[in-house]
Amino acid sequence: MIIGSHTIIQSTDADADRVFVRDVLGLTGIDSGGGWLIFALPPSELAIHPSLKNDVHEHYLICADVDAFVAKVAQHGASCSPISEQNWGRLTQVTLPSGGKLGVYEASHARPEAAVAKRAAKKSAKPGKTAPKKQGAPKKQRRVAKKQSAKRAAKPAKAKKRR
């Protein structure tokens, strides 16, 4: 059903913020056309909190060591807010080149397993199914081949012309 998450950060200087995300935060991505970069994110999680109104969303990046994160971005000239201790982790906000702020925290709460890992485990547990082999074609090639196979299977058979 859900295969991923797509987060959009609105920015008054998108080009500068994209460079920062790529070069300072080290996220890799693709150019989806016309300079629109889409960055890959590590496994993520979603929480639903009670609120007095709808359509209020927040986005945080999670790091293993918030002190190390603050020191690393400072080497690139970026600033972070003072680290605050929350009951769910240690939080800072990094200031993007545009002036926007992005929350980053070191989680102290338990983290759920990645949904992808769970689906893979379920598939390999089914009778007649085997876990994907680690040897052979690289993962990307297997994924592309699987998509091409699915596209061929989804196409309706061509009707033969009658004479």
N, C-alpha and C positions, 0 to 999 in steps of 0.2 A: 504494500500500500504506500507508505511514505518511504522514499528512498534517500532523502537528504533534506537539507535546509538551506535556504538562500537568504542571506542577510544583506540589507542595503543600508549603507551609511550615506546620508545626505551631507554634502560638503560644499562650502563656498569656494574651495580650491581643490577640486577633485584630482587634478593632475599631480599636485604636490603631495596630497594624501596617498595617492596610489604609489608614488615613488617611495614614500615613507614606509608604507605597509610592505612593499617588496624588499627594499634595501635595509631597513632598520629592523622591522619585525621578522623579516626572513620568510614571508609567505610566498609560495610559488603559485603561479596561475597561468591563465591563457588569455590571449587577446581574442575576444569573441567577435571582433570586427569593428573597425573604425576607432580603435584605441580603447574600447570598452574592456577593461581588464576584469576578469573574474578570478578570485583567489581561492585556492583550496584551503580548507580548514581542517584541523584535526577533529577527532570525534567530539561531538557536542551533546548537549543535554537541554531539555526544555522544562521549565518550572511554571506552574500557574499559581499566582498569588491572589488573594482576595483584594478587591479594590472598590472604591466608591463609584468608579466610572470605567467604562470599557475603552478599548483602543489606546491603551497606554502600554508601551513596550520598551524594554531595556535590552541592551546587548553588552555582554562582558566577554572578554577573552580570559582564559584560565592559564596560569603558568605554574611551574613546579616550585619556583622560588621567587617571590615578589621582590625581595631585596636585590637579587641578582638581576632581575628584569630592570629595575629602576637604574642600577649602575650601568647596565649595557646601553639603554637608550640615552643615558646622560653622555656616554662616550660619543654619541652621534648628535649632541647638542639639543636633545629633546628634554623637556622637563616633565616631572610627574608631581602630583599632589602628595602631601605627606601620607604615609601608609596608615590606614585606620584599621583597628582590630574590630571585626564584626563577629557575631556568633557563628557565622558560616565560612569565615576565612579572613585573610588579610588583604585589604583593598587599596588600590591606588587608581588614579586616573592619569593617563598619558595625554599630553597636549599634542594634537596633530598640527602639521604646518599651517593648516587653515584656521587654527584656533579652536577647532572642535575638540571635545574630550572623549576619550574612549576608556571605559572601565576595564581594569585588569586585576585579577585577584588570584591568590594562592588558596585553593579550596581546603577547608578543614572538614567539610561534610563528605559523606560517602558519595562515590560517583557511580552511576549506573554503567553496566557493560554496554559496549557499542551494539546497537541494534543489528548491524551487519554481522557481527560475530555470532550473535544469537541465531540469526537466520541460517548462517552457514552450518552451525552445529545441528540445527533441526533437520536441515536437508541431508546431512551426512548420517543422521541417526535413522532415517527412513529406510525400510527394507529395499534393497536393490539400488540404493544410492551410495556413492562413494565420495569421500572428501576429495577436493581438488588436489591434484598432484603438485608438489612444490618444484619438481623438475620438469623439463620440457620447455614449451613456449613461455615467454614472459607473460605475466598477468595481463598486461595491456593487450597483447596479441590475442590471448584467449578471450578477453572481453569483446574485442572488435569482431572476432570470428563468431562469437555467440550472438551478437547483435545482427550480423549479416545473415546468419542462419535463421534468426527470428523474423527478419524482414522477408526473406524468401518464403518462409512458411506462411506469413500473413498475406502475401500477394495472392489474389485469386488466380486460378489456372486460366490460361489464355484459351479462348474458344477457337476451335479449328474453323477455318473458312470453308464454307461449302461451295462447290462448283456447280 
